[in-house]
Amino acid sequence: MSQSCNHRLGISNVLPQSLGCEECLASGMAWVHLRLCRSCGHVGCCDNSSGRHATAHYFATAHPIIEGYDPPEGWGWCYVDEEFVVLPDQTPQRGPIPRF
């Protein structure tokens, strides 16, 4: 995991905004894994999910760092540098995550 990404300096402690992928929950879609935006708390689905909502959130907002959120994976990813980053902590889940 990289220590060279300068975007990791902007990692925030966030409150997850939902108990699953926000867009998938709204549209009734299923997801594979969840990713948490460490800038604002948006919860989106991974790129193996049909919605790819975490990446779409990055392109819409330019928020660079996500956390592997469900299952809790303990890693971060920088979209800008396209590399894994060390996170200072792991975000606790707000409650039970729905399963599809």
BATI-887208 format. One record per residue (C-alpha): x, y, z; residue in one letter. Coordinates in steps of 0.05 Angstrom, whole numbers, padded with zeros to 5 digits, always signed. Layout:
<pts>
XYZa ...
</pts>
This chain:
<pts>
+00000+00000+00000m +00025+00068-00018s +00047+00123+00029q +00063+00169-00030s -00008+00190-00049c -00017+00263-00029n -00093+00257-00030h -00092+00214+00033r -00079+00279+00072l -00152+00297+00057g -00181+00233+00087i -00237+00252+00135s -00274+00215+00189n -00343+00209+00158v -00411+00183+00177l -00437+00135+00124p -00498+00168+00092q -00536+00103+00082s -00538+00029+00101l -00522+00008+00030g -00507+00037-00039c -00550+00099-00040e -00567+00095-00114e -00579+00019-00113c -00626+00025-00054l -00665+00080-00090a -00671+00040-00154s -00678-00031-00126g -00611-00055-00156m -00565-00105-00122a -00491-00094-00107w -00430-00138-00096v -00389-00096-00047h -00394-00026-00019l -00345+00032-00021r -00346+00091+00026l -00324+00161+00004c -00276+00186+00056r -00290+00258+00037s -00366+00260+00048c -00392+00192+00071g -00427+00173+00006h -00438+00098+00003v -00433+00069-00068g -00425+00001-00099c -00360-00027-00127c -00340-00034-00200d -00360-00108-00199n -00432-00085-00186s -00474-00066-00246s -00484+00006-00222g -00411+00023-00207r -00438+00079-00164h -00375+00092-00122a -00335+00107-00185t -00393+00149-00213a -00391+00189-00148h -00317+00202-00158y -00328+00227-00229f -00385+00272-00205a -00349+00301-00145t -00274+00289-00154a -00271+00261-00082h -00208+00219-00089p -00207+00167-00033i -00254+00109-00019i -00253+00056+00034e -00271-00017+00024g -00333-00014+00067y -00374-00078+00064d -00347-00124+00081p -00300-00081+00122p -00235-00090+00085e -00188-00040+00118g -00159-00011+00054w -00166+00053+00016g -00162+00069-00058w -00143+00134-00092c -00178+00144-00158y -00131+00200-00179v -00066+00161-00167d -00098+00093-00181e -00066+00060-00122e -00083+00031-00054f -00071+00077+00005v -00061+00066+00079v -00121+00092+00118l -00111+00123+00187p -00172+00084+00213d -00230+00041+00192q -00301+00070+00190t -00350+00031+00233p -00415+00010+00199q -00478+00048+00220r -00519-00015+00227g -00536-00079+00191p -00523-00076+00116i -00580-00104+00074p -00563-00166+00032r -00590-00182-00036f 
</pts>
